[in-house]
Amino acid sequence: MKETLIKIAHKVGNILPAMALVLGIASVSGACSYWFHQPRVPEQMKRFK
């Protein structure tokens, strides 16, 4: 059981950062739809615009 969970964690651990980067790149140039919240964009993400 423990070995199975470790294998799953390794697979998800490889995929999750890549998906987060793709989502960040896709949303870097978009504006927030709510008028009261506009998060700051990190300097490293601005180069993907």
C-alpha positions as CSV (number, residue, x, y, z in Angstrom):
1,M,0.0,0.0,0.0
2,K,2.8,2.4,0.9
3,E,4.7,1.7,-2.3
4,T,1.6,2.4,-4.3
5,L,1.0,5.7,-2.7
6,I,4.7,6.7,-3.3
7,K,4.3,5.8,-7.0
8,I,1.2,7.9,-7.3
9,A,2.9,10.8,-5.5
10,H,5.8,10.7,-7.9
11,K,3.6,10.7,-10.9
12,V,1.5,13.6,-9.6
13,G,4.6,15.4,-8.4
14,N,5.9,15.4,-12.0
15,I,2.7,16.6,-13.7
16,L,1.5,19.2,-11.2
17,P,4.2,21.8,-11.6
18,A,3.9,21.6,-15.4
19,M,0.2,22.1,-15.2
20,A,0.7,25.1,-12.8
21,L,3.1,26.7,-15.2
22,V,0.7,26.3,-18.2
23,L,-2.1,27.7,-16.2
24,G,0.0,30.7,-15.1
25,I,1.1,31.4,-18.6
26,A,-2.5,31.2,-19.9
27,S,-3.7,33.7,-17.2
28,V,-0.8,36.1,-17.1
29,S,-2.3,38.6,-19.5
30,G,-5.9,38.3,-18.4
31,A,-7.6,40.7,-16.0
32,C,-9.6,39.7,-13.0
33,S,-13.4,39.8,-13.5
34,Y,-14.0,41.1,-10.0
35,W,-13.5,44.9,-9.4
36,F,-12.1,44.5,-5.9
37,H,-9.3,42.0,-6.5
38,Q,-6.4,42.3,-8.9
39,P,-3.4,40.2,-7.8
40,R,0.1,41.3,-8.5
41,V,1.9,39.5,-11.3
42,P,5.4,38.2,-10.4
43,E,8.2,39.7,-12.5
44,Q,9.2,36.2,-13.8
45,M,5.7,35.7,-15.3
46,K,5.7,39.0,-17.1
47,R,8.2,37.7,-19.6
48,F,5.6,35.2,-20.9
49,K,3.2,37.9,-22.1
